Amino acid sequence: MDDTVMMALGNAGAFAAISLAALGSAFGTGAAGTAAVGAWKKCYAQNKPAPFQLVVFAGAPLSQTIYGMIIMFLAMVLFKDPAQWPFFLILGVVGGLAMGASAWMQGKAAAGACDAFADTEKGFVNYLMVLGIIETVAIFVMAFGIVIMAMFGGQGGEQADKAAPDAPPAAVENAAK
């Protein structure tokens, strides 16, 4: 395969990280935003004040796009060897899908939080905690993606063999004595 094609495929993985995470953010904010608008409508119909806090729930799924952007930028910096295109393509697609799924599910949970909070005006922090748990999935994906890229990204062929030797470093051997 031509080096240009391999570089394009590796860079496509970098772009997949942000685009798939952003797709999940769009679905998540769409679900939560729709619920917020519906909850405000119910408040107005009942002559109750419409809680501004619903904006927090509606915007919660946006952060996964930022995590995808971080993975994209790191991949673009570390991807130098055309032979590593499968690594970066798979990392971008799988990482982007996982972060996007987190955003989408966070939006669905945020939609429920919008409805519940608008009805009761209670439980705001509890709902945020649930959204935070779902957010943690995307944070883990981003963190593990960064670690994997730091370990294997930007290294090809003989460089990768030198970076992960079979024998432990001398400092570890000396510490064991």
C-alpha positions in Angstrom: 0.0 0.0 0.0 1.2 3.5 -0.8 2.6 5.6 2.1 0.1 8.4 1.2 -2.8 6.1 1.5 -1.5 4.7 4.8 -1.0 8.2 6.2 -4.5 9.1 5.1 -6.0 6.1 6.9 -4.1 6.8 10.1 -5.2 10.5 10.0 -8.8 9.3 9.3 -8.6 7.5 12.7 -7.6 10.7 14.3 -10.6 12.5 12.8 -12.9 9.6 13.6 -12.1 10.1 17.3 -13.6 13.6 17.3 -16.3 13.1 14.7 -17.8 10.0 16.4 -17.6 11.6 19.8 -19.2 14.7 18.4 -22.0 12.5 16.8 -22.7 11.1 20.3 -22.7 14.6 21.8 -25.2 15.7 19.1 -27.5 12.8 19.9 -27.1 13.3 23.7 -27.6 17.1 23.6 -30.5 16.6 21.2 -32.2 14.2 23.6 -31.5 16.3 26.7 -32.3 19.6 25.0 -35.7 18.3 23.7 -36.6 17.1 27.3 -35.5 20.5 28.7 -37.8 22.4 26.3 -40.7 20.0 27.0 -40.1 20.4 30.8 -40.0 24.2 30.5 -43.3 24.1 28.5 -44.9 22.1 31.3 -43.7 24.7 33.8 -45.1 27.5 31.8 -48.4 25.7 31.3 -48.7 25.3 35.1 -47.6 28.9 35.7 -44.5 27.6 37.5 -41.0 29.2 37.1 -38.9 27.3 34.5 -35.7 26.1 36.2 -32.6 27.4 34.4 -30.6 24.4 35.8 -32.0 22.3 32.9 -29.4 24.0 30.7 -26.7 22.2 32.7 -28.4 18.8 32.0 -28.9 19.7 28.3 -25.2 20.6 27.8 -23.6 17.8 29.8 -23.0 15.5 26.7 -20.8 18.2 25.0 -17.7 17.3 26.9 -17.2 14.1 25.1 -16.5 16.1 21.9 -13.6 17.8 23.8 -12.2 14.3 24.8 -12.4 13.2 21.1 -10.6 16.4 20.1 -7.8 15.7 22.6 -7.4 12.1 21.2 -7.4 13.6 17.6 -4.7 16.2 18.4 -2.4 13.6 20.1 -2.9 11.1 17.3 -2.0 13.7 14.7 1.2 14.6 16.6 2.2 11.0 17.2 1.3 9.4 13.9 4.5 9.5 11.9 5.1 6.0 10.6 2.8 5.0 7.8 3.0 1.4 8.9 1.1 2.3 12.0 -2.0 3.3 10.3 -4.1 0.3 11.6 -3.2 1.2 15.2 -4.4 4.9 14.8 -7.4 4.0 12.7 -8.7 1.4 15.2 -7.9 3.6 18.2 -9.7 6.6 16.7 -12.8 4.6 15.6 -13.2 2.5 18.7 -12.3 5.4 21.1 -14.7 7.7 19.2 -17.5 5.2 19.3 -17.1 4.6 23.0 -17.0 8.4 23.8 -19.9 9.0 21.5 -21.9 6.2 23.2 -21.2 7.8 26.6 -22.4 11.1 25.3 -25.6 9.6 23.9 -26.5 7.7 27.0 -25.6 10.7 29.2 -28.1 12.7 27.1 -30.8 10.1 27.7 -30.1 10.2 31.4 -30.1 14.0 31.3 -33.5 14.0 29.6 -34.9 12.0 32.6 -33.2 14.5 34.9 -34.8 17.4 33.1 -38.2 15.9 33.5 -37.7 15.0 37.1 -36.2 18.3 38.2 -38.8 20.4 36.5 -41.6 18.5 38.2 -40.1 18.4 41.7 -37.3 21.1 41.8 -35.4 18.6 43.9 -32.5 16.2 43.4 -30.3 18.4 41.2 -27.0 17.2 42.7 -28.2 13.5 42.6 -28.9 13.9 38.9 -25.5 15.4 38.3 -23.9 12.5 40.0 -25.5 10.1 37.7 -24.5 12.1 34.7 -20.9 12.2 36.1 -20.8 8.4 36.4 -21.8 8.2 32.7 -19.2 10.9 31.9 -16.5 8.7 33.6 -16.8 6.1 30.8 -15.6 8.7 28.2 -12.9 10.0 30.6 -11.6 6.4 31.0 -11.6 5.9 27.2 -9.7 9.1 26.7 -7.2 8.4 29.4 -6.5 4.8 28.3 -6.2 6.0 24.7 -3.6 8.6 25.8 -1.7 5.9 27.6 -1.8 3.4 24.7 -0.7 6.1 22.3 2.2 7.1 24.7 3.3 3.5 24.8 2.9 2.5 21.2 2.1 5.5 19.1 4.7 7.2 17.0 6.9 4.1 17.1 7.4 1.7 14.3 9.3 -1.4 13.5 12.6 -1.6 15.4 11.8 1.5 17.5 8.8 -0.3 19.1 11.0 -3.3 19.9 13.5 -1.0 21.7 10.7 0.8 23.6 9.4 -2.5 25.0 12.5 -4.7 25.8 12.0 -8.2 27.1 14.4 -7.6 30.1 13.5 -5.1 32.8 15.5 -1.9 33.0 18.7 -1.9 35.1 17.1 0.4 37.7 14.4 -2.1 38.4 16.9 -5.0 38.6 19.0 -3.0 41.1 16.0 -2.1 43.2 15.0 -5.8 43.5 18.5 -6.7 44.9 
